[in-house]
């Protein structure tokens, strides 16, 4: 086939590709090239393809680049020559595409993006491309793809390569000219000023890419810095921790480093206010224009972002770069860094507006949370950030002493004095929880009508200094006896929930035995549901700290306490959701880096591949405790948890089961005595599937689970047991939300839930593979108490349902070798061993169809499965055939010929031939006539070929197997 078609395919590819058949032609050629064992077979394609890659009419040809590169891996010189020819072709193709499709919205953006990525990977030095091609690429790209983020990002990275050495820069476009071309473009302002992270951006409008290009140009050519650019950069700046704003701040610092004086911008305005201020200055002139006041600056601070900055203060953010390099701040715990202000900008800003000659409204400085952010900076890990915060507080204290606003001023002075008197040494780091306390108290001092104003004032008046080793007034507020004692308890619990974010804060609370107090109080009759949920949230915040996990599980019995909570008679959805969050955080904090050695996608174990001395697992008793908590929670999922909580729960349960398997394997290798692991019950497994089906609105699975539960009298799953907790239908939920005018939010929520539930299937499958049917000898059905059927039949029905569900989603979700291997392992352990289960499965046409489809995907998937997986799957299919019976007479002959271990070269071709045989029999045929006809045709073709050209290794092996089958048949 290769010899007959490859040359014709190559000629067609190098000719005029049609729109209809171009993609299929290239895919077929790619498959044939993979089979080709000799580079000489594609020599003509290697020589001529780069010339055709330059044409932007058909981009399908680029799919052959990677395949040819792999074929040339054995020849370094040829591969290097091929790389350079592809780089030159990529530049010319992009230039032609830019000039051809001048309208960016109508350009082939996806295809251009692929070529840009290849160019980024393949371009190694300035010598790889001609100067004229590079200059043309830059000019046309900036002219026609100015708003394309992929082009701008590629240009930024390629500038490092092209302008790396001075000798190659002479004929290239100067960096100063490139900077001028970038900033003088007609769309420069419209792109860079669209820096709002919340705005609904199109595929192209991404100011982050443009800022990255400007930063690269300024770093390489500092002479382009001009003070006139500063107004535009400030207008684009948002003062947040988003990537574009961090890079803009780095850009502003570059201007300062290169002698661009910014003295007249000391009271900085940013964003749209900077543009309006600049317009006013130009209109009124220098005589009537005045600097912006502190009120103007503070008015730009949004209250919600300031609150988020206080609660999620970036403690690791550095105000002065280390080692002369600036690093972008990142934090995986924060969903959107654009919701947080940057303290590296705010602290110098506050210092500027708090100068002695400036007038400041101290009350507004507190009410807009500027004081709170400054106090939070005292908890930073960077000493320079803390020093800047202490400087700002000292300046604010001087203004506060001279301020005139009623009794609030005196209370704030008391607060500042108690903080100042409690600082034992210079530049002291404040615990995060105490920083949050001071920030909350400062806000409370502006609200004398609240009850907490009196309670907190009482503490300030009775203490001269703040004890940095304790949470102030914890016991008094938690065990208060005033009429408003609930308000005080909720306030102090909110403080703990928001303030325990690091080990320092945890140690402070642990030293006061706060966690023992919370665990004990939650078990008393005085604790209502709301307070219990608050306590669980405090614990969930604390167990992000590894030391807290160890202390709370070992010394405080946290896991046993969680079982006690979920086993209460009066349990609500809010409590179950909070316990799920706590279990998830507790488990993965305990696991730490061990999860990477446990498996991939929560399914594939890797302990067998790791040396025993390198594998680290949690103690088996601790893992068993986690499993007991998870199984206790699973009995209450019928209360109607949301998709997010179900996703967290099944992810945690799957990880616990995987890690338990890893720990059992390690203990077995070390010859340690271990107890038999606790198995999953059929009821627990069906509860998980039922909960997922309810949230997914999968009526088929719901009906099957309900029918099974009614058949076997499973109270936890029967419709009467669900009652009022049954999940509302999707249509009613959408109607109720639309009625409130939140249809757009509802659509986003539905999409998020669907995405979570789709991901749940992976974790559910990792849980189900650890369930096995227990088919013990039982009494006759008539002797079972309560009219129940025997457990043996329940195990059979559960296995049937789980097999059907697993096969269906494996086929629908696309082939994945790891998931398929895990399912096959479970199929071998849970199904193949039991004849009655196999009989039920073989009578289900849906199961047979999905099993054959998965078998086909394993052999024919684009990402070809390994030979071991194909062998494993084939063995299982043969066992199913043999257990079903009604096999043709030549069954043993065919299997022995295809699976012979004598010649390794025949192994893979034999599996392929055997897959055809298995397909025919499982498709309903009682004989293998079609397979034998195929074998006969292959044998005849092999005899004719022996007289002509040479055969490949695979063709020879297939011919030998077919000849052997024909000989045994005769």
ABEGO torsion letter per residue (X at the ends): XAAAAAAAAAAAAABBBBAAAAAAAAAAAAAAAAABABAAAAAAAAAAAAAAAABAABAAAAAAAAAAAAAAAABAAAAAAAAAAAAAAAAAAAAAAAAABABAAABBAAAAAAAAAAAAAABABAAABBAAAAAAAAAAAAAAAAABAAAAAAAAAAAAAAAABAAAAAABBBAAAAAAAAAABAAAAAAAABABAABBBBAABBAAAAAAAAAAAAAABAAABBAAAAAAAAAABAGBABAAAAAAAAAAAAAAAAGBBAAAAABBBBEAAAAAAAAAAAAAEAAABBBBBAAAAAAABBAAAAAAAAAABBAABBABBBGGBBBBBBBAABABAAABBBAAAAAAAAAAAABAABBBBAAAAAAAGAAAAAAAAAABABAAAAAAAAAAAAAAAAAAAABBBEAAAAAAAAAAAAAAAABABBGBBBBAAAAAAAAAAAAAAABAABAAAAAAAAAAAABABBBAABBBGAAAAAABABAAAAAAAAAAAAAAAAABABAAAAAAAAAAGAAAAAAAAAABAABBAAAAAAAAAAAAAAAABAAAAAAAAAAAGAAAAAAAAAABABBBAAAAAAAAAAAAAAAAAAAEAAAAAABBGGABBAAAABBAAABBBBBAAAAAAAAAAAAAAAAAAAAGBBAAAAAAAAAAAAAAAAAAAAAAAAAAAAGBBBBBBBBBBAAAAAAAAAAAAAAAGBAAAAAAAAAAAAAAGBAAABAAAAEAABBBBAAAAAAAAAAAGAAAAAAAAAAAAAAAAAAAAAAAAAAAAABBBBBBBBBBAAABBGGBBBAAAAAAAAAAAAAAAAAAAAAAAEBBAAAAAAAAAAAAAAAAABAAAAAAAAABAAAAAAAAAAAAAAAABABBBBAAAAAAAAAAAAAAAAAAEGBBAAAAAAAAAAABAABAAAAAAAAAAAAAAAAAAAAGBABAAAAAAAAAAAAAAAAAAAABBBBBAAAAAAAAAAAAAAAAAX
